[in-house]
Amino acid sequence: MPARGLLTACAALAAVAFTNTPALAAPEMVAFTAGYQPGTIVVNTSQRRLYLVLGGGAAVRYPVGVGKSGKQWAGVSHVDGKYLYPAWAPPADLARERRMSTAVIPGGSPHNPMGVAALTLAGGQYAIHGTNVPSSVGGYVSAGCIRMYNQDITDLYQRVPVGTPVVVVGR
């Protein structure tokens, strides 16, 4: 299995209990004039929203879960990988902290916190991904990754290619 398939740190704080409660996809078209190039993903952690800039003063907006206090980050990156049903293993420090196994959880498992898809960000530590805990979307919940409803990550996954710029702005 390629190293990129073993996504770590991202959903490390997600609960492993599976939920069958469907979450409705919630992207909406909104006015957006922040000056970013069309095709850019902009994550506003204080709003807990992700914007895909369309240009012409518009964007598609999605609700997201973001990093807990002390786990948030801000900066510029780009999508360096796209994965459907990614495998996941907790990083060693998280496994120790939470007394978890470091075993790989296969993609598609109800215990895999990455959800149905992931867009990995350059640098390998963070991703924009789905979740098996939809109630966590909208909160300060992760170890730094951007968490979306599975329906929303599926929509975003289809809209953006590898290389898409990603800007994360903090509080």
Sequence and secondary structure as in RCSB ss.txt:
>XXXX:A:sequence
MPARGLLTACAALAAVAFTNTPALAAPEMVAFTAGYQPGTIVVNTSQRRLYLVLGGGAAVRYPVGVGKSGKQWAG
VSHVDGKYLYPAWAPPADLARERRMSTAVIPGGSPHNPMGVAALTLAGGQYAIHGTNVPSSVGGYVSAGCIRMYN
QDITDLYQRVPVGTPVVVVGR
>XXXX:A:secstr
  GGGEE STTTTS             EEEE  S   TT EEEETTTTEEEEEEETTEEEEEE BEE TTT   E
EEEEEEEEES EE   HHHHHHHT     B TT TT TTTTEEEEETTSS EEE  S GGGTTSEEESS EE  H
HHHHHHHHH  TT EEEEE  
